[in-house]
Amino acid sequence: MRIKVVRTPGELRDSIGHKVIVRKDWEGTVESELSRDEIAAAGFHPKQQETFYSIMFDCWEQSIVLPATLVVILDDPDDG
């Protein structure tokens, strides 16, 4: 599933620990939806049932975790 960032989330860390400023309008591919344990391990502690994705952005070489509220879906092959 392809996504685009609609709000800049500020400084995050990628999957190997580099600090990254994810920018509005970055596009990428969702690698997976995170489980509750994976969300906590990524350093997020949502108060509500929120969806988080591991995303490989076109302009970055490591996966970055973002909440679904910061992105829009560009295309979803499951929608057929």
Buried (B, 14 or more C-beta within 10 A) or exposed (E): BBBBBEEEBEEBBBBEEEEBEBEEEBBBBBBEEBEEEBBEEBEBEEEEEEEBBBBBBEEBEEBBBBBBEBBEEEEEEEEE
